[in-house]
Amino acid sequence: MNQSILENKKAKVEEIATLVKDSKSVIVLEYRGLTVQEIATLKRDLRKENAKMTVYKNRLVKIAVDNLGLKDLDQYLEGPNAFVAGADETTAAKIVAKFAKKHENLVIKAGIVDGRVVDKNEVITLSNLPNKEGMISMLLSVLQAPVRGLAVSLKAVADKQ
């Protein structure tokens, strides 16, 4: 094999490994049957939320994820796949799941979330969760409730006197 081709493939494997390591989530999609316009729309929606959709050869992805110890992903790497890398755990999943509801040709296969391979159902579950800021606000609300209840009770006692 030509040395330059081999070097290009090694560089692609490194690029894929870096993408998986640096992203909070990577979703594997089958895009067969989507039009170019539909794919462009999905990419534009993802770009707005700091996520990126890329197509790689499955064999190169297998090599990269095997080097990272994620052999469980190999079973999902059949057919034409696209890979969506997200800056957080939920945003890319939300966009992809919403798009998949409207376009039945887009199939969510699996994902990698925080260095762990997850199946389609877990990706869909992630899409239903609020984003990080929403979860923090819910937690703060729960933590604040007992203090608020105590303050209301003390005020009620003070008002009676």
MIVEXTI-549275 format. One record per residue: z, y, x of N, C-alpha, C in turn; chain; residue number from 1. Coordinates in Angstrom, 3 decimals. Layout:
N
{{Z, Y, X}, {Z, Y, X}, {Z, Y, X}, A, NUM}
...
This chain:
161
{{0.000, -1.179, 0.849}, {0.000, 0.000, 0.000}, {0.000, 1.241, 0.893}, A, 1}
{{-0.683, 2.254, 0.448}, {-0.776, 3.497, 1.193}, {0.621, 4.107, 1.373}, A, 2}
{{0.897, 4.569, 2.575}, {2.222, 5.106, 2.915}, {2.580, 6.332, 2.069}, A, 3}
{{1.600, 7.199, 1.787}, {1.893, 8.400, 0.998}, {2.248, 8.035, -0.448}, A, 4}
{{1.605, 7.011, -0.983}, {1.931, 6.559, -2.344}, {3.354, 6.011, -2.377}, A, 5}
{{3.702, 5.243, -1.370}, {5.044, 4.686, -1.278}, {6.097, 5.790, -1.173}, A, 6}
{{5.816, 6.806, -0.382}, {6.740, 7.940, -0.241}, {6.883, 8.695, -1.562}, A, 7}
{{5.760, 8.855, -2.296}, {5.818, 9.530, -3.598}, {6.687, 8.749, -4.579}, A, 8}
{{6.577, 7.432, -4.559}, {7.376, 6.606, -5.457}, {8.853, 6.667, -5.097}, A, 9}
{{9.154, 6.668, -3.808}, {10.551, 6.804, -3.376}, {11.118, 8.148, -3.818}, A, 10}
{{10.306, 9.191, -3.711}, {10.743, 10.522, -4.132}, {11.003, 10.554, -5.641}, A, 11}
{{10.154, 9.890, -6.420}, {10.355, 9.831, -7.876}, {11.636, 9.085, -8.227}, A, 12}
{{11.901, 7.977, -7.525}, {13.124, 7.215, -7.768}, {14.341, 8.089, -7.472}, A, 13}
{{14.292, 8.853, -6.396}, {15.397, 9.768, -6.063}, {15.543, 10.855, -7.122}, A, 14}
{{14.416, 11.362, -7.619}, {14.441, 12.386, -8.665}, {15.103, 11.840, -9.935}, A, 15}
{{14.751, 10.627, -10.305}, {15.328, 9.999, -11.502}, {16.825, 9.769, -11.306}, A, 16}
{{17.202, 9.267, -10.137}, {18.626, 9.020, -9.860}, {19.417, 10.321, -9.916}, A, 17}
{{18.859, 11.379, -9.369}, {19.523, 12.686, -9.406}, {19.654, 13.188, -10.838}, A, 18}
{{18.605, 13.011, -11.624}, {18.639, 13.425, -13.025}, {19.750, 12.705, -13.780}, A, 19}
{{19.867, 11.404, -13.575}, {20.893, 10.618, -14.270}, {22.293, 11.032, -13.806}, A, 20}
{{22.462, 11.250, -12.498}, {23.785, 11.630, -11.976}, {24.198, 13.019, -12.420}, A, 21}
{{23.249, 13.956, -12.472}, {23.573, 15.354, -12.766}, {23.677, 15.673, -14.249}, A, 22}
{{23.157, 14.806, -15.112}, {23.168, 15.062, -16.551}, {24.386, 14.418, -17.194}, A, 23}
{{24.939, 15.091, -18.182}, {26.059, 14.521, -18.943}, {25.569, 13.398, -19.850}, A, 24}
{{24.310, 13.521, -20.311}, {23.742, 12.467, -21.153}, {22.250, 12.334, -20.885}, A, 25}
{{21.755, 11.101, -20.963}, {20.332, 10.806, -20.871}, {20.016, 9.867, -22.028}, A, 26}
{{19.023, 10.234, -22.827}, {18.654, 9.439, -23.994}, {17.272, 8.844, -23.754}, A, 27}
{{17.129, 7.557, -24.044}, {15.856, 6.859, -23.908}, {15.195, 6.808, -25.277}, A, 28}
{{13.960, 7.327, -25.349}, {13.221, 7.403, -26.604}, {11.886, 6.695, -26.493}, A, 29}
{{11.432, 6.112, -27.588}, {10.060, 5.632, -27.658}, {9.296, 6.646, -28.503}, A, 30}
{{8.246, 7.188, -27.945}, {7.520, 8.271, -28.597}, {6.137, 7.856, -29.095}, A, 31}
{{5.836, 6.583, -29.109}, {4.520, 6.086, -29.522}, {4.230, 6.532, -30.952}, A, 32}
{{3.061, 7.130, -31.162}, {2.661, 7.566, -32.494}, {2.897, 9.033, -32.771}, A, 33}
{{3.601, 9.723, -31.900}, {3.799, 11.159, -32.075}, {2.565, 11.913, -31.563}, A, 34}
{{2.253, 13.011, -32.216}, {1.140, 13.835, -31.751}, {1.606, 14.715, -30.597}, A, 35}
{{0.645, 15.268, -29.886}, {0.974, 16.168, -28.773}, {1.736, 17.378, -29.288}, A, 36}
{{1.370, 17.861, -30.459}, {2.053, 19.019, -31.046}, {3.504, 18.694, -31.384}, A, 37}
{{3.759, 17.500, -31.910}, {5.124, 17.097, -32.239}, {5.973, 16.954, -30.974}, A, 38}
{{5.402, 16.383, -29.932}, {6.125, 16.256, -28.661}, {6.424, 17.635, -28.086}, A, 39}
{{5.444, 18.538, -28.179}, {5.659, 19.904, -27.679}, {6.769, 20.605, -28.457}, A, 40}
{{6.828, 20.375, -29.752}, {7.892, 20.963, -30.577}, {9.263, 20.430, -30.157}, A, 41}
{{9.340, 19.111, -29.948}, {10.601, 18.514, -29.504}, {11.018, 19.066, -28.148}, A, 42}
{{10.088, 19.162, -27.222}, {10.407, 19.704, -25.888}, {10.891, 21.144, -25.988}, A, 43}
{{10.255, 21.936, -26.852}, {10.653, 23.339, -27.011}, {12.071, 23.428, -27.576}, A, 44}
{{12.372, 22.596, -28.581}, {13.724, 22.582, -29.166}, {14.767, 22.182, -28.123}, A, 45}
{{14.427, 21.202, -27.288}, {15.352, 20.750, -26.243}, {15.558, 21.828, -25.188}, A, 46}
{{14.485, 22.492, -24.795}, {14.580, 23.532, -23.767}, {15.500, 24.671, -24.207}, A, 47}
{{15.484, 24.986, -25.508}, {16.352, 26.049, -26.037}, {17.826, 25.725, -25.814}, A, 48}
{{18.161, 24.437, -25.766}, {19.545, 23.994, -25.616}, {19.843, 23.435, -24.229}, A, 49}
{{19.034, 23.833, -23.258}, {19.258, 23.443, -21.865}, {19.153, 21.929, -21.653}, A, 50}
{{18.199, 21.310, -22.343}, {17.914, 19.884, -22.176}, {16.437, 19.739, -21.808}, A, 51}
{{16.085, 18.586, -21.265}, {14.733, 18.404, -20.762}, {14.233, 17.002, -21.098}, A, 52}
{{12.981, 16.916, -21.553}, {12.359, 15.627, -21.855}, {11.273, 15.356, -20.823}, A, 53}
{{11.329, 14.166, -20.220}, {10.384, 13.781, -19.180}, {9.961, 12.337, -19.389}, A, 54}
{{8.749, 12.026, -18.950}, {8.253, 10.651, -19.004}, {8.146, 10.135, -17.575}, A, 55}
{{8.733, 8.973, -17.333}, {8.670, 8.304, -16.036}, {8.179, 6.874, -16.251}, A, 56}
{{7.676, 6.275, -15.202}, {7.312, 4.860, -15.267}, {8.594, 4.045, -15.387}, A, 57}
{{8.576, 3.074, -16.294}, {9.762, 2.246, -16.529}, {10.230, 1.537, -15.267}, A, 58}
{{9.286, 1.083, -14.454}, {9.659, 0.348, -13.246}, {10.438, 1.238, -12.280}, A, 59}
{{10.033, 2.502, -12.168}, {10.751, 3.423, -11.284}, {12.141, 3.748, -11.841}, A, 60}
{{12.233, 3.852, -13.157}, {13.534, 4.103, -13.783}, {14.449, 2.907, -13.566}, A, 61}
{{13.907, 1.697, -13.700}, {14.715, 0.493, -13.471}, {15.294, 0.479, -12.063}, A, 62}
{{14.475, 0.822, -11.087}, {14.944, 0.843, -9.697}, {16.056, 1.873, -9.547}, A, 63}
{{15.845, 3.068, -10.106}, {16.830, 4.151, -9.959}, {18.156, 3.799, -10.627}, A, 64}
{{18.113, 3.286, -11.861}, {19.369, 2.995, -12.557}, {20.050, 1.752, -11.985}, A, 65}
{{19.264, 0.809, -11.465}, {19.871, -0.352, -10.803}, {20.627, 0.087, -9.553}, A, 66}
{{20.066, 1.058, -8.830}, {20.748, 1.590, -7.643}, {22.044, 2.304, -8.013}, A, 67}
{{22.106, 2.830, -9.247}, {23.314, 3.523, -9.714}, {24.296, 2.569, -10.395}, A, 68}
{{23.938, 1.298, -10.504}, {24.822, 0.314, -11.122}, {24.760, 0.286, -12.637}, A, 69}
{{23.639, 0.711, -13.204}, {23.492, 0.758, -14.662}, {22.436, -0.256, -15.126}, A, 70}
{{22.599, -1.492, -14.724}, {21.620, -2.547, -15.031}, {21.492, -2.806, -16.532}, A, 71}
{{22.489, -2.432, -17.321}, {22.438, -2.659, -18.769}, {21.290, -1.901, -19.437}, A, 72}
{{20.786, -0.870, -18.793}, {19.707, -0.075, -19.372}, {18.362, -0.792, -19.277}, A, 73}
{{18.241, -1.762, -18.389}, {16.964, -2.452, -18.163}, {16.366, -3.022, -19.444}, A, 74}
{{17.191, -3.523, -20.334}, {16.688, -4.157, -21.561}, {15.979, -3.177, -22.490}, A, 75}
{{16.225, -1.879, -22.332}, {15.618, -0.871, -23.200}, {14.352, -0.268, -22.597}, A, 76}
{{14.018, -0.653, -21.388}, {12.895, -0.034, -20.687}, {11.611, -0.835, -20.869}, A, 77}
{{11.153, -0.920, -22.100}, {9.898, -1.578, -22.439}, {9.057, -0.609, -23.253}, A, 78}
{{7.765, -0.592, -23.018}, {6.874, 0.279, -23.776}, {6.926, 1.714, -23.277}, A, 79}
{{6.224, 2.603, -23.971}, {6.206, 4.009, -23.549}, {7.527, 4.704, -23.871}, A, 80}
{{8.243, 5.123, -22.852}, {9.546, 5.760, -23.031}, {9.539, 7.179, -22.491}, A, 81}
{{10.317, 8.013, -23.139}, {10.604, 9.353, -22.645}, {12.106, 9.420, -22.419}, A, 82}
{{12.515, 10.269, -21.514}, {13.923, 10.380, -21.152}, {14.360, 11.825, -21.356}, A, 83}
{{15.394, 12.010, -22.172}, {15.919, 13.337, -22.469}, {17.237, 13.498, -21.745}, A, 84}
{{17.304, 14.478, -20.863}, {18.516, 14.761, -20.101}, {19.185, 16.001, -20.686}, A, 85}
{{20.473, 15.873, -20.994}, {21.211, 16.972, -21.593}, {22.311, 17.487, -20.704}, A, 86}
{{22.614, 18.770, -20.850}, {23.670, 19.401, -20.058}, {25.055, 19.046, -20.579}, A, 87}
{{25.144, 18.641, -21.856}, {26.413, 18.162, -22.385}, {26.183, 16.855, -23.144}, A, 88}
{{27.240, 16.273, -23.664}, {27.161, 14.944, -24.248}, {26.519, 14.921, -25.627}, A, 89}
{{26.606, 16.005, -26.388}, {26.203, 15.949, -27.788}, {24.940, 16.721, -28.153}, A, 90}
{{24.643, 17.804, -27.490}, {23.564, 18.687, -27.935}, {22.208, 17.997, -27.949}, A, 91}
{{21.840, 17.326, -26.871}, {20.552, 16.641, -26.827}, {20.488, 15.551, -27.891}, A, 92}
{{21.583, 14.840, -28.087}, {21.622, 13.788, -29.105}, {21.419, 14.376, -30.503}, A, 93}
{{22.005, 15.545, -30.772}, {21.840, 16.194, -32.066}, {20.377, 16.539, -32.319}, A, 94}
{{19.729, 17.130, -31.316}, {18.339, 17.551, -31.472}, {17.431, 16.343, -31.669}, A, 95}
{{17.625, 15.316, -30.858}, {16.788, 14.122, -30.940}, {16.994, 13.403, -32.275}, A, 96}
{{18.239, 13.266, -32.722}, {18.515, 12.580, -33.991}, {17.922, 13.351, -35.173}, A, 97}
{{18.035, 14.661, -35.144}, {17.459, 15.494, -36.207}, {15.940, 15.343, -36.231}, A, 98}
{{15.329, 15.339, -35.058}, {13.882, 15.196, -34.955}, {13.449, 13.799, -35.412}, A, 99}
{{14.224, 12.784, -35.071}, {13.899, 11.400, -35.442}, {13.967, 11.196, -36.954}, A, 100}
{{14.841, 11.940, -37.639}, {14.914, 11.833, -39.100}, {13.627, 12.331, -39.748}, A, 101}
{{13.023, 13.355, -39.163}, {11.793, 13.935, -39.707}, {10.546, 13.181, -39.260}, A, 102}
{{10.611, 12.538, -38.110}, {9.448, 11.866, -37.525}, {9.811, 10.416, -37.241}, A, 103}
{{9.377, 9.530, -38.109}, {9.771, 8.122, -37.986}, {9.185, 7.442, -36.762}, A, 104}
{{8.173, 8.032, -36.131}, {7.586, 7.429, -34.931}, {8.462, 7.609, -33.696}, A, 105}
{{9.403, 8.529, -33.739}, {10.327, 8.710, -32.621}, {11.489, 7.736, -32.800}, A, 106}
{{11.649, 6.845, -31.830}, {12.682, 5.818, -31.918}, {13.695, 6.033, -30.794}, A, 107}
{{14.948, 6.199, -31.168}, {16.023, 6.292, -30.178}, {16.365, 4.872, -29.761}, A, 108}
{{16.294, 4.586, -28.473}, {16.569, 3.233, -27.992}, {17.982, 3.093, -27.445}, A, 109}
{{18.372, 3.994, -26.561}, {19.677, 3.888, -25.894}, {19.955, 5.202, -25.181}, A, 110}
{{21.028, 5.208, -24.411}, {21.361, 6.388, -23.639}, {22.358, 6.081, -22.540}, A, 111}
{{22.545, 7.072, -21.706}, {23.577, 7.023, -20.669}, {24.452, 8.245, -20.905}, A, 112}
{{25.726, 8.011, -21.171}, {26.653, 9.108, -21.419}, {27.815, 8.966, -20.454}, A, 113}
{{28.017, 9.975, -19.646}, {29.084, 9.982, -18.638}, {29.076, 8.718, -17.780}, A, 114}
{{27.881, 8.312, -17.359}, {27.766, 7.168, -16.456}, {27.924, 5.817, -17.100}, A, 115}
{{27.789, 5.752, -18.431}, {27.943, 4.499, -19.169}, {26.753, 4.323, -20.097}, A, 116}
{{26.173, 3.126, -20.125}, {25.040, 2.845, -20.999}, {25.554, 2.631, -22.424}, A, 117}
{{24.942, 3.340, -23.376}, {25.312, 3.224, -24.787}, {24.076, 2.843, -25.595}, A, 118}
{{24.290, 2.182, -26.731}, {23.163, 1.784, -27.558}, {22.788, 2.892, -28.546}, A, 119}
{{21.796, 2.602, -29.365}, {21.277, 3.577, -30.336}, {22.371, 4.087, -31.265}, A, 120}
{{23.228, 3.184, -31.747}, {24.270, 3.585, -32.696}, {25.248, 4.585, -32.090}, A, 121}
{{25.588, 4.407, -30.829}, {26.507, 5.347, -30.180}, {25.840, 6.702, -29.955}, A, 122}
{{24.547, 6.703, -29.671}, {23.821, 7.973, -29.523}, {23.826, 8.716, -30.852}, A, 123}
{{23.612, 8.004, -31.946}, {23.622, 8.635, -33.268}, {25.025, 9.125, -33.614}, A, 124}
{{26.039, 8.358, -33.248}, {27.424, 8.802, -33.462}, {27.704, 10.088, -32.693}, A, 125}
{{27.224, 10.151, -31.457}, {27.386, 11.378, -30.667}, {26.712, 12.564, -31.337}, A, 126}
{{25.578, 12.310, -31.971}, {24.849, 13.411, -32.616}, {25.623, 13.982, -33.803}, A, 127}
{{26.517, 13.204, -34.365}, {27.306, 13.675, -35.509}, {28.569, 14.423, -35.105}, A, 128}
{{28.930, 14.352, -33.835}, {30.127, 15.050, -33.362}, {29.836, 16.522, -33.139}, A, 129}
{{30.850, 17.373, -33.271}, {30.648, 18.781, -32.926}, {30.512, 18.928, -31.410}, A, 130}
{{29.978, 20.070, -30.986}, {29.847, 20.289, -29.543}, {31.218, 20.533, -28.912}, A, 131}
{{31.242, 20.725, -27.618}, {32.503, 20.842, -26.882}, {33.369, 21.991, -27.416}, A, 132}
{{32.752, 23.140, -27.664}, {33.511, 24.291, -28.164}, {34.111, 23.995, -29.540}, A, 133}
{{33.345, 23.298, -30.378}, {33.844, 22.926, -31.705}, {35.032, 21.985, -31.619}, A, 134}
{{34.969, 21.024, -30.694}, {36.085, 20.086, -30.529}, {37.329, 20.791, -30.007}, A, 135}
{{37.150, 21.714, -29.081}, {38.290, 22.470, -28.545}, {38.926, 23.301, -29.655}, A, 136}
{{38.096, 23.930, -30.487}, {38.645, 24.739, -31.571}, {39.405, 23.878, -32.584}, A, 137}
{{38.897, 22.669, -32.857}, {39.605, 21.754, -33.761}, {40.944, 21.336, -33.166}, A, 138}
{{40.960, 21.041, -31.867}, {42.197, 20.653, -31.199}, {43.215, 21.792, -31.245}, A, 139}
{{42.772, 23.000, -30.951}, {43.683, 24.144, -30.982}, {44.225, 24.379, -32.386}, A, 140}
{{43.402, 24.173, -33.382}, {43.850, 24.330, -34.763}, {44.939, 23.314, -35.100}, A, 141}
{{44.754, 22.082, -34.652}, {45.746, 21.032, -34.898}, {47.048, 21.343, -34.160}, A, 142}
{{46.942, 21.828, -32.928}, {48.137, 22.156, -32.150}, {48.878, 23.366, -32.728}, A, 143}
{{48.136, 24.267, -33.324}, {48.724, 25.495, -33.853}, {49.383, 25.272, -35.226}, A, 144}
{{48.991, 24.246, -35.951}, {49.478, 24.027, -37.318}, {51.004, 23.908, -37.412}, A, 145}
{{51.686, 23.126, -36.564}, {53.146, 23.036, -36.697}, {53.845, 24.380, -36.466}, A, 146}
{{53.356, 25.146, -35.520}, {53.967, 26.449, -35.241}, {53.754, 27.379, -36.430}, A, 147}
{{52.555, 27.351, -36.997}, {52.262, 28.171, -38.161}, {53.166, 27.766, -39.336}, A, 148}
{{53.334, 26.463, -39.537}, {54.201, 25.975, -40.611}, {55.638, 26.427, -40.429}, A, 149}
{{56.143, 26.367, -39.200}, {57.497, 26.824, -38.907}, {57.638, 28.318, -39.182}, A, 150}
{{56.651, 29.097, -38.775}, {56.702, 30.542, -38.990}, {56.715, 30.871, -40.479}, A, 151}
{{55.909, 30.173, -41.269}, {55.871, 30.409, -42.715}, {57.211, 30.024, -43.348}, A, 152}
{{57.796, 28.912, -42.908}, {59.094, 28.478, -43.452}, {60.191, 29.476, -43.117}, A, 153}
{{60.227, 29.942, -41.876}, {61.247, 30.921, -41.479}, {61.077, 32.233, -42.232}, A, 154}
{{59.851, 32.631, -42.483}, {59.600, 33.879, -43.226}, {60.059, 33.710, -44.672}, A, 155}
{{59.828, 32.539, -45.248}, {60.254, 32.273, -46.630}, {61.768, 32.334, -46.745}, A, 156}
{{62.470, 31.767, -45.752}, {63.931, 31.811, -45.757}, {64.402, 33.253, -45.602}, A, 157}
{{63.780, 34.011, -44.743}, {64.172, 35.408, -44.533}, {63.903, 36.260, -45.768}, A, 158}
{{62.828, 35.963, -46.493}, {62.485, 36.737, -47.697}, {63.474, 36.473, -48.827}, A, 159}
{{64.086, 35.297, -48.889}, {65.039, 34.978, -49.943}, {66.341, 35.752, -49.766}, A, 160}
{{66.648, 36.137, -48.578}, {67.934, 36.793, -48.332}, {67.861, 38.251, -48.554}, A, 161}
